[in-house]
Amino acid sequence: MIMNNNLFKTLFIPAVACLLGACAESTNPDMETSGNSGAIRFAGPAVTRAAIDDADGMLTDGNSFSVWGNYTDGTGGTATSVFNAEKVTYVSGMWGYEGTRYWLAGNTYDFYALYPSAETLGDAVSSVACTDGTFTVNGFDATKGHDLMTAEKTGIVTEAGKVPEAVSFKFFHRLTRLAFNVMAVGRGVTVSSFKVNGVTYKGDLTYNASDESSWNNTAKTNGSDGLLAAKDISITAGDTRNMLGDVLLLPHADLTDTEIAVSYRFEGETADRSSTVSLSGGSAKQWDAGSQYAYTLTVSAASLEINVKVLDWKEQDTSVSWQ
């Protein structure tokens, strides 16, 4: 396994991207060499099954992403494949892959990456591919908890006597991140059931760096599927509880027919009160890839209200009063 210890220790995620470093030419004497070319290496953190906030959470043994790569010789001929869904894995503080590939001078290289690796995605997808820079991820199920990301590093030109540094990527989130909270005002509340319906959780992704992402063959949650549901959660007066943890879903251009179905009772009551709250009536009219939306359902004797706050992906909002 080829390893690289030239890792970037800091991960920047300003709203939609993980900055995984830059690529430049180097004559690193520690690289394995074959003639005037060195071994192709990869740098930069990958992602765990949870949504990403910083680099520390990514540098975990076993984390991996898939890489596709090819080169052309500048004559306009057919590209030669170097990597085809190759798994790059973090092990003992280094990133590596099985089998050594070497840079060949006088060529232009393009690389594309998918996080997590196809192997890690497992039954969360039906198939994964990348052809000529276009990703296709079919049958992706966001409820499996994978933070789907893509990256590309293209146009790396190799010259005789100069070995490029480890290839590093700038990953972009392809999902939207949500939190659903309930705040009890005045009296303690028991949430008997909490269910998010009408939201898109599954589909086929097609993405190319020159185009916007598209999702097709999508599926939505409904009242009987058991997805995005919780029950029997007690909340002390004045407290706020997260109902579903960290939720990842497909982006939504339209929130029509998305809703929360909730049943609850106040302290001292034996009968539940049931309500349906629309998610389309707030300030957020759509859910964008790479953005985070935090909903708070405020339960009081006088009313049932919902507020939403739009956050950068990396932000952790600790306020219980979102106005």
FIKOLLUM-323050 format. One line per field, with one value per residue (C-alpha): residue number from 1; residue in one letter; x, y, z. Coordinates in Angstrom, 2 decimals, always signed. Layout:
REM FIKOLLUM-323050
k = (NUM:...)
r = (a:...)
px = (X:...)
py = (Y:...)
pz = (Z:...)
//
This chain:
REM FIKOLLUM-323050
k = (1:2:3:4:5:6:7:8:9:10:11:12:13:14:15:16:17:18:19:20:21:22:23:24:25:26:27:28:29:30:31:32:33:34:35:36:37:38:39:40:41:42:43:44:45:46:47:48:49:50:51:52:53:54:55:56:57:58:59:60:61:62:63:64:65:66:67:68:69:70:71:72:73:74:75:76:77:78:79:80:81:82:83:84:85:86:87:88:89:90:91:92:93:94:95:96:97:98:99:100:101:102:103:104:105:106:107:108:109:110:111:112:113:114:115:116:117:118:119:120:121:122:123:124:125:126:127:128:129:130:131:132:133:134:135:136:137:138:139:140:141:142:143:144:145:146:147:148:149:150:151:152:153:154:155:156:157:158:159:160:161:162:163:164:165:166:167:168:169:170:171:172:173:174:175:176:177:178:179:180:181:182:183:184:185:186:187:188:189:190:191:192:193:194:195:196:197:198:199:200:201:202:203:204:205:206:207:208:209:210:211:212:213:214:215:216:217:218:219:220:221:222:223:224:225:226:227:228:229:230:231:232:233:234:235:236:237:238:239:240:241:242:243:244:245:246:247:248:249:250:251:252:253:254:255:256:257:258:259:260:261:262:263:264:265:266:267:268:269:270:271:272:273:274:275:276:277:278:279:280:281:282:283:284:285:286:287:288:289:290:291:292:293:294:295:296:297:298:299:300:301:302:303:304:305:306:307:308:309:310:311:312:313:314:315:316:317:318:319:320:321:322:323)
r = (m:i:m:n:n:n:l:f:k:t:l:f:i:p:a:v:a:c:l:l:g:a:c:a:e:s:t:n:p:d:m:e:t:s:g:n:s:g:a:i:r:f:a:g:p:a:v:t:r:a:a:i:d:d:a:d:g:m:l:t:d:g:n:s:f:s:v:w:g:n:y:t:d:g:t:g:g:t:a:t:s:v:f:n:a:e:k:v:t:y:v:s:g:m:w:g:y:e:g:t:r:y:w:l:a:g:n:t:y:d:f:y:a:l:y:p:s:a:e:t:l:g:d:a:v:s:s:v:a:c:t:d:g:t:f:t:v:n:g:f:d:a:t:k:g:h:d:l:m:t:a:e:k:t:g:i:v:t:e:a:g:k:v:p:e:a:v:s:f:k:f:f:h:r:l:t:r:l:a:f:n:v:m:a:v:g:r:g:v:t:v:s:s:f:k:v:n:g:v:t:y:k:g:d:l:t:y:n:a:s:d:e:s:s:w:n:n:t:a:k:t:n:g:s:d:g:l:l:a:a:k:d:i:s:i:t:a:g:d:t:r:n:m:l:g:d:v:l:l:l:p:h:a:d:l:t:d:t:e:i:a:v:s:y:r:f:e:g:e:t:a:d:r:s:s:t:v:s:l:s:g:g:s:a:k:q:w:d:a:g:s:q:y:a:y:t:l:t:v:s:a:a:s:l:e:i:n:v:k:v:l:d:w:k:e:q:d:t:s:v:s:w:q)
px = (+0.00:+1.38:+1.26:+1.58:+2.47:+2.25:-1.22:-3.07:-3.95:-6.69:-9.98:-11.92:-15.65:-17.06:-20.75:-20.40:-16.83:-14.06:-10.74:-8.29:-5.17:-3.48:-1.39:+2.01:+5.20:+7.88:+11.08:+10.36:+13.32:+11.22:+8.91:+9.44:+10.66:+10.65:+12.96:+11.94:+8.49:+7.31:+4.53:+1.08:-0.03:-3.11:-3.47:-6.34:-8.95:-11.85:-15.17:-16.83:-20.46:-21.52:-21.89:-18.58:-17.60:-13.80:-10.70:-10.29:-13.46:-12.24:-8.80:-10.00:-8.45:-10.53:-12.00:-11.83:-12.87:-12.97:-10.78:-11.03:-8.08:-6.74:-4.17:-3.86:-0.67:-1.77:-2.39:-6.13:-6.06:-8.08:-7.49:-5.65:-7.16:-4.96:-7.55:-11.04:-12.93:-9.68:-10.14:-7.85:-7.81:-6.59:-4.43:-2.10:-1.92:-1.41:-3.50:-2.76:-4.01:-3.10:-0.61:+1.78:+0.99:+3.66:+3.48:+4.51:+6.18:+4.62:+1.01:-1.99:-3.81:-7.40:-8.65:-12.17:-13.12:-16.27:-16.67:-17.24:-15.79:-18.09:-17.22:-18.18:-21.47:-22.44:-26.22:-26.78:-26.41:-27.23:-24.28:-21.50:-19.52:-17.57:-17.20:-15.39:-15.81:-19.52:-20.53:-23.54:-24.63:-27.76:-30.20:-28.57:-30.41:-29.64:-31.19:-28.15:-26.21:-23.45:-22.31:-22.05:-19.35:-17.57:-14.29:-12.11:-8.51:-7.85:-5.22:-2.13:+0.69:+3.78:+7.25:+10.47:+12.48:+9.56:+7.40:+3.95:+3.00:+0.34:-3.01:-5.38:-9.07:-11.65:-14.75:-18.27:-21.35:-24.09:-26.67:-28.49:-28.17:-31.07:-31.92:-35.45:-35.91:-38.82:-38.80:-41.20:-42.44:-44.24:-44.84:-43.01:-44.01:-43.88:-43.64:-45.50:-44.65:-42.67:-42.52:-41.18:-43.18:-43.00:-39.22:-36.96:-34.50:-33.55:-32.64:-30.13:-27.47:-25.84:-23.14:-20.54:-18.34:-19.58:-23.25:-25.54:-26.41:-29.58:-31.55:-33.94:-36.07:-36.58:-38.56:-40.23:-41.06:-44.67:-46.73:-46.26:-42.61:-41.06:-38.37:-37.37:-39.51:-39.17:-41.46:-41.84:-39.39:-39.84:-38.81:-38.55:-40.13:-37.66:-35.56:-35.04:-34.49:-33.25:-35.77:-33.85:-30.16:-28.10:-30.33:-28.99:-31.39:-31.37:-31.57:-35.10:-35.99:-39.55:-40.83:-44.48:-46.15:-43.26:-44.48:-44.02:-46.72:-46.48:-48.46:-47.70:-49.13:-48.30:-47.33:-50.39:-52.32:-53.21:-54.55:-52.35:-52.78:-51.98:-50.94:-49.42:-46.96:-45.90:-42.19:-42.88:-44.29:-41.08:-38.25:-36.54:-38.29:-35.80:-32.98:-29.68:-26.80:-24.09:-26.40:-27.79:-31.35:-32.28:-36.00:-37.40:-41.00:-42.06:-44.79:-46.75:-50.27:-51.09:-49.73:-47.59:-45.05:-42.12:-39.05:-36.09:-32.54:-30.20:-26.63:-23.28:-22.65:-19.87:-21.73:-23.10:-26.03:-26.50:-29.29:-32.74:-34.34:-34.28:-36.16)
py = (+0.00:+3.39:+5.76:+9.53:+11.38:+14.88:+15.45:+18.67:+19.04:+21.64:+21.20:+24.27:+23.84:+27.27:+26.40:+23.82:+22.64:+20.78:+22.34:+19.50:+21.33:+22.38:+20.71:+21.97:+20.65:+19.21:+17.21:+15.35:+12.94:+10.64:+9.61:+6.32:+7.00:+5.21:+7.06:+10.70:+9.96:+9.38:+7.32:+8.91:+9.69:+11.22:+13.69:+15.18:+13.90:+11.68:+11.42:+9.20:+8.10:+11.17:+14.63:+16.48:+19.39:+19.35:+17.40:+15.71:+13.71:+12.50:+11.22:+7.83:+4.52:+2.85:+6.02:+5.86:+7.50:+6.19:+7.69:+7.67:+8.99:+9.18:+10.98:+12.27:+13.01:+16.35:+15.07:+14.81:+11.02:+8.72:+9.08:+6.27:+5.08:+5.08:+4.55:+3.08:+3.44:+2.79:+2.91:+5.36:+4.56:+6.30:+3.92:+4.77:+8.47:+8.08:+7.83:+4.98:+2.64:-0.85:-1.12:+1.58:+3.89:+6.27:+9.69:+9.68:+12.85:+14.82:+13.99:+15.78:+14.02:+14.34:+12.86:+12.52:+11.40:+10.22:+10.13:+7.75:+4.97:+2.74:-0.11:+1.89:+2.99:-0.66:-1.15:+2.62:+2.56:+0.22:+1.33:+3.93:+5.14:+8.07:+8.41:+11.34:+13.35:+12.61:+10.88:+8.58:+7.32:+5.23:+4.21:+6.39:+6.15:+9.13:+7.45:+5.15:+8.13:+8.67:+12.24:+12.05:+14.27:+14.69:+16.29:+16.72:+17.74:+18.19:+19.54:+18.30:+18.55:+16.42:+17.47:+15.53:+15.87:+17.33:+15.15:+16.53:+16.58:+14.27:+14.82:+16.69:+17.39:+20.01:+18.04:+19.41:+18.19:+16.79:+16.51:+18.88:+18.64:+19.11:+19.14:+18.82:+20.05:+20.43:+23.09:+22.90:+26.26:+26.72:+23.03:+19.78:+17.82:+14.20:+13.76:+10.53:+10.47:+12.66:+11.96:+13.91:+13.16:+14.15:+14.65:+13.13:+10.63:+8.42:+8.84:+8.66:+11.38:+12.62:+15.23:+16.87:+19.77:+21.86:+21.24:+21.31:+18.14:+16.34:+13.75:+11.36:+8.33:+9.83:+8.48:+10.40:+9.55:+8.85:+8.22:+4.45:+3.86:+4.28:+6.62:+9.87:+8.99:+9.12:+8.42:+8.77:+11.61:+13.66:+17.33:+19.40:+22.86:+25.33:+22.62:+21.72:+18.21:+17.03:+14.49:+12.69:+13.47:+14.52:+14.16:+14.03:+14.29:+15.03:+18.74:+20.10:+22.81:+22.90:+22.13:+21.77:+18.87:+18.46:+18.29:+17.16:+14.99:+15.21:+13.88:+15.18:+15.74:+18.12:+17.07:+15.85:+15.01:+11.48:+12.18:+13.13:+16.20:+15.69:+18.27:+18.49:+21.32:+22.35:+22.87:+25.07:+28.04:+29.30:+31.45:+28.47:+27.77:+25.14:+22.98:+23.47:+21.01:+21.92:+23.96:+23.11:+23.84:+23.73:+23.55:+24.15:+23.27:+25.29:+23.64:+25.77:+25.79:+28.74:+27.56:+25.24:+27.18:+26.27:+28.33:+27.57:+28.85:+28.37:+27.61:+26.95:+23.21:+23.46:+25.63:+24.22:+26.35:+26.23:+28.78:+27.63:+30.85:+31.01:+34.06)
pz = (+0.00:-1.02:+1.94:+2.19:+5.36:+3.88:+5.39:+5.86:+9.54:+9.14:+7.32:+6.26:+5.57:+4.71:+4.03:+1.28:+0.90:+2.68:+1.69:+1.42:+0.29:-2.94:-5.63:-6.75:-8.26:-6.01:-6.18:-2.95:-2.47:-0.27:-3.15:-4.85:-8.37:-11.71:-14.07:-13.91:-12.47:-8.89:-7.37:-7.47:-3.93:-2.32:+0.54:+2.49:+4.95:+4.00:+5.80:+8.39:+8.26:+10.24:+8.75:+8.58:+10.79:+11.04:+10.12:+13.50:+12.95:+9.57:+10.37:+11.55:+10.54:+7.86:+6.36:+2.57:-0.69:-4.27:-7.00:-10.77:-12.76:-16.30:-18.42:-21.98:-23.90:-25.34:-28.87:-28.37:-28.23:-26.02:-22.28:-20.51:-17.25:-14.15:-11.40:-11.66:-8.38:-6.51:-2.74:-0.91:+2.82:+5.97:+8.03:+10.92:+10.12:+6.36:+3.18:+0.80:-1.92:-3.11:-5.96:-7.17:-10.08:-11.35:-12.94:-16.60:-17.83:-20.66:-19.82:-18.33:-15.48:-14.26:-10.99:-9.55:-6.06:-4.27:-0.51:+1.08:-1.04:-3.06:-0.74:+2.35:+0.78:+0.52:+0.47:+0.58:-3.24:-6.09:-8.27:-8.45:-11.47:-12.85:-16.62:-18.23:-15.04:-14.61:-11.40:-11.30:-7.89:-8.29:-5.60:-2.94:+0.40:+2.64:+5.69:+5.84:+7.24:+4.67:+3.97:+0.17:-1.34:-4.68:-5.73:-8.76:-9.41:-13.12:-15.46:-13.59:-16.16:-15.60:-16.76:-16.92:-13.73:-11.71:-9.51:-8.56:-4.92:-3.53:-5.24:-2.94:-3.36:-2.52:-1.58:-1.88:-0.03:-2.28:+0.50:+2.81:+6.59:+9.00:+12.69:+14.10:+17.66:+20.07:+22.79:+25.75:+27.04:+30.36:+31.07:+30.51:+27.43:+26.35:+22.59:+21.94:+18.26:+15.87:+12.13:+9.13:+5.99:+2.33:+2.23:-0.42:+1.05:-1.90:-5.57:-8.42:-8.52:-11.71:-11.25:-13.46:-12.39:-15.32:-14.53:-11.54:-9.69:-10.70:-8.74:-10.45:-9.51:-6.07:-3.12:-0.27:+3.31:+4.24:+7.33:+7.36:+6.39:+9.86:+8.51:+10.26:+13.26:+17.05:+19.98:+23.74:+24.35:+27.53:+27.59:+30.77:+30.70:+29.18:+27.52:+23.87:+22.54:+19.18:+17.91:+15.16:+15.60:+12.57:+9.48:+5.91:+2.97:-0.73:-1.66:-2.12:-4.65:-3.30:+0.20:-0.79:+1.06:+3.50:+7.09:+10.67:+12.23:+16.02:+18.98:+22.47:+25.93:+28.74:+32.25:+34.12:+30.94:+29.82:+26.33:+23.39:+21.25:+17.57:+14.98:+11.52:+10.90:+7.39:+6.68:+3.66:+5.54:+7.11:+5.79:+4.16:+0.85:-0.31:+1.04:-0.76:-0.95:+1.53:+3.79:+7.21:+8.35:+12.02:+12.81:+16.27:+17.09:+20.14:+22.20:+24.66:+26.06:+23.82:+20.48:+18.40:+16.35:+14.15:+13.31:+11.06:+10.98:+8.02:+9.06:+7.47:+7.42:+10.00:+12.48:+15.68:+16.83:+20.60:+20.90:+21.94:+20.71:+16.93:+15.77)
//
